[in-house]
Amino acid sequence: MLIYRKNFIFNLLYLLANVIFIIFFWDCLFSVMYIDQWSIQDIIFYSIMVNLATSLTEIFHGITKLPELILNGEFDYYLCKPRNIFFKLVFQNINILYVLEGLILNLVMLIVYLAVYSISFNGICVILSFLLLIEGIIIYELFVVTITAFSFRLEKIEWLVNSFWTILELKQYPASLFSKGVQNLLLVVLPISLIYYYPTAILLQKSNITFNLILIYQIMFIYMFILAYSSWNINKKKFTSNGG
């Protein structure tokens, strides 16, 4: 910080601007009682659930490192080791402290939320919502595998990954706020609603656990598994090792 003082000052200003924007955003949000039948109380809980799901997805952070490992020639290390390459890629790159930090922080936020608003949830809904959340995370990560596997074939896929991260910002808002076309996009094409929206909407009783919903989860799981498996194996055949 002392050597690169200008860089430190600009980073400090950037962080300050982010804090000001967050305060401004929540101040505007608190001035509105309801947004499409979502109260500020519901929005706060939805935000907690989004952060919780995001923390759990960090368990699979190793998948997103694949393009960097291939470009740097470090993927050869995983090829030389026994056992499944995919699982080594995932479990050798888990940032346990980051995951625990997110889980603990969101658990504290949830306790404070329940204490302030004195809300109780149905036990069955909690269990089913948590199971759907876990399955949604797996579906989401299979989608990430499908995208990142193209790094075996293409030298640069940052444009593809960055495009996905940009669209992923829609997770910050309940899917019911968007038009039907966007809702279908977030449900079927990009499995964002499966991980972020429906587990929360079920707990808040804004969506019911129906046979059709459960069927959608199972169909998307099978579809994404086949897509990820095919993308990984087909694209991996184009990998020619470092300098190849």
N, C-alpha and C positions, 0 to 999 in steps of 0.2 A: 504493500500500500504506500510506503514511503518512497519507493523507487518510481512507481508509476502513479504519481499523484493525480495527474489529469484524468487518467483512466478511472481511478478510484472516485474522483469527484463526479464524473459523468455517470458511473454506475450507481452512486449514491442518489443522484438526481433522478435516475431512472426508477429506482426503488421507491423513492418518495412520490413520484408521479403515479406509480402503481397503487400505493397506499391511498393517495388522494382520490383516485378513480374508484377504488373499492368503497371508500366512505361515501362518495357521491352516489354510487350505484345503489347501495343499501339505503341511503337516505331517501332517494327517489322511490325505492321499492316500498319503504315503510309508509310513504305518503299515499299509497294506493291500498285500499282495503281488499279488493279481489281482482284477480286476473284470470278471466275465464273459469270462474268457480274455484280458483286456487287462492287461498288466503295467504297472507304473509307468513302465518304459522306453518302452512303447508309447504311454502317455498323454502323456508328454513330447513324443514325436515328433509325435503327433496335434496337440498344442497349437501346435507350431512350424508345422505345415502350415496350421492354421486361421488363424494370424496372417499367414502368407505370402499366403494366398488373400484375406484381408481387405485387405491392403496393395494387392493388384492391383485389387480392386474400387474402390479410391479413384480409379483412373483415370477412372471414370465418375461422379465425385462431382457433376458438373454436372447430372445427371438429377434428383438429389434436391433441387436448388435451384429447380426449376421452380415449385412452389407459392409460394415466397417471391417469386420474380421477377414472377409474375402479380399477386400482391397489391400489390406495390410499384409496379406499372406499368413495371417494367424489361424485361419481355419484349418490349415494342414495339421495343426496340433491336435484337433479333435478327430481327424481322420486316422491318426496314428494310435489313438487310444482304443482299447476294447469297449464293448457295449455300444448301445444305441447312440448315434451322433446327436440326434435331436434332444434327448434327455440330458446328455452331457452339456449341450449348449445352454439349456435352460437352467439346470441346477448348479452349474459352476459359475453362473453369473448373477445369482440372486443376491440382491442387496438387502440382507436380513434387517439391518438397522433401519433402513428407509421404510421397509414394509411395516415393521413394528412401530415405528414412529407414527406412521399414518393411522394404523389400527388403534393405537393408544389415544391419539389426539381425537379421532372421531368417536371413540368410545366415551371419552370425557365430554365431548360436545353433545352426544346422545343423552348422557346422564343429566347434564345441565338442562337440555331441552325438555326431558320428561319431568324434571323437577319444577321447571318454570311453568309449564303448561298443564301439568298434572294429567297426563294422557296415559291411558292404558290400551294395549293392543290385544286382540284375540290371539291366544296361543297357537291355534292351528294356522291362522293367517301368517304369523311370524315364521313358523317352520316352513310352510309352503313358499313364502316369499324369499326366505334365505336359500332354499333349494333352487328356486328359479334364478336367483342372483348368481349362484355358483355355476349353474348350467349356462346362464347368459355369458359369464366370463369365459367359460370354455369355448363357447361358440364364437365369441369375439376374438379370442386368441387364435382360433383356427383360421379366422378371416385374416388376421395379421400374418400368419404363416403363409397363407396363399399369396399375399402381396410380397413379403420379403423374400420368398423363394425365387423370385425373378432376378435377384442379385446374382444368382449362379450364372444367369444367361446375359444380363446387361451389366455394363461397367458402372453406370450411374442410375440409381432408381430414386434419388432424393426427391425428384419432382413428383413421383407417384406416392411416396411415403408422406411428403409434406402436404400433398393434396388431401390425403386421408386424414391427417391430423387436423387440417383446417375444417373439414366437414365434421370431424369428431367434436368440435366446439359446440355443436348443436346439443350435445348432452347436457349443457348447462341449463337448458330450458325444458320443462315438461312437454312431451310430444303432443299432448292434446291442444297445445297453443298453436300448432301449425295446421296447415290445410291437410285434407285427406291424402293428397298426392305426396306431400312431404312425410306424413305419418307412415304411409305404405313404404316409402323409401327407407325410412329409419327402422322399419320392422323387417322387411324382406331383403332388400338389396344390401343395406348396411345395418348389421344387427345391433344398432345402438339402443333401441327401445327395449330390447330383450334384457339388457344388463342394467340400464339406468332407469327406465320409466316404469315398467310393469311391476317389478318388485316393490317400488315405493307406492304406486297407485293402488296396489292391492292392500297394503298396510293402512293406507288412508281411506280405504273403501271407495275409491274413485274408479275402480275397475274390479270386476268380479273374476274369480278363478273359474273359468269355464272349460269345458272339454276342448273347444276349438283353440283356446289359448295354449293349453298344454300340448295339443297336437302340433301347433305351430312351432313350439319349442323343440319338440322331438324331430319334426321334419327338418328344421333349420340345423339341428345338431348333426343329423345324418348327412344332409346336403353339404354342410361346411366341412365335415370330416372327409368326405369323398373328394371335395374340391381341394382341401389342403394337402391331403395325401397324394393326389395326382400332381398338383403343382410342385410339391417338394421333390417327388421322384423323377418327374419329367425334366424339370429344370436342373436338378443335381447332375444329370447325365452330361450337361454342358460344362460342368466345372472341370477345369484343366489344371488345377493346382497352381501354386504360386509361380509366376513366370512362364506358365504354360501357354 
